[in-house]
């Protein structure tokens, strides 16, 4: 066989019960078998540097607070509240925030 499944063998992974449960939930949420999910995640390119993530979150929060202030001062606070509720419902339907790294998450955005 010449595909990437040739030479596949069973391996062992050490994880706490809590860690394994998170892995199982994430694999099921992705629609993948657990072993394929673990391999895929382990072979992903390096994550974004922590400082870049921190700055992106900071900037998002700053812009969010500014927009909320702008809408409330314009008398459109209800629009802000409705939008936040829609986003909360979407996140809740996604199950876990970790799934937001799934490339398909943006395609499921319906709020």
NORFENFEN-V986346 format. One record per helix or strand. SS is the DSSP state (2 for helix, 1 for strand). FROM is the first residue (numbers start at 1). TO is the last residue. If there is no record, write none. Layout:
# NORFENFEN-V986346
ss	from	to
SS	FROM	TO
SS	FROM	TO
This chain:
# NORFENFEN-V986346
ss	from	to
2	17	30
2	34	42
2	50	73
2	77	94
2	97	101
2	103	108
